């Protein structure tokens, strides 16, 4: 036996060659044992907004007109192009998602539904490419398991009022051309920002703001299921700071529960999590405006900003206090309201918060002092 044959038959030399041969052939030399998953169901930490999102159309609260029409579509009626508009947190997206899941089931849901929101690029090129390609695909009238289903797809354009006019105009032709195989659902907060050719091709539904009773009922039900210790006063405060937005209220409730644990949730806890300016601080601002002293206003505004209170929240609470105020007449209130709108616009454009709050406070001081001196 020659030396190369001896070397080849040697175990210390053959093993690396066998490993290399297995690698080149696409094989695995030694498979690693798979980790054994623990027995029992692993708890998933899902946001409560998604966990308690309505799974059926009938679960949507306080939107009777839309629910009645969509219920008929589930029983065999044809689904038109839809336009949902209204304040945030009233169930617009949840309604169309629940309808799509009931129509198609979980098996083909992802193949039949295209959802685009404000986080996606929805310029004219996306409408021409992605939306158009999805709309041109054919859809069968049966599921993989043989059950019947609608022979069309659904394209959901969430926050459609942020789309450019060019993209909306490009969508118009796609809606007409692919009407047999695709239904479109446009969701927006401001229907006036949707071009008329699109609104005329859709059945419009206005989603009304949820009433205080419905908000409290939903929040109380979630509190019981999640073992949250919160009383009626806490629920009232939660509804107040959320401004009728159920999604925001549920998010606040989960955040406070993570912070407090099993402790009782108070109104003070809700105000801190929601970044609401305390009543005593807002009263201090109004008191500084009544003092007719620029130095007092300057000190108060600096303290509020040093405590990291958001300027947008301060404006909102100043507006609420202005409406409830009895020391200003209608003309003076209108002057302050006009300044509020101007300040809000400047802040949205990136102006300095300190300068804008000082400007607003000086206008309030001027109006209050004019009334007290009889100059109004």
Helices and strands as residue ranges (DSSP letters): H 3-9, H 11-24, H 48-51, G 57-59, H 64-74, E 82-86, H 92-104, H 109-112, E 113-116, H 124-126, I 127-131, H 132-136, E 153-157, G 160-162, H 165-177, E 182-188, G 191-193, H 196-199, E 203-207, H 212-225, H 232-242, H 246-260, H 267-273, H 279-290, H 294-306, H 311-324, H 330-348, H 353-372
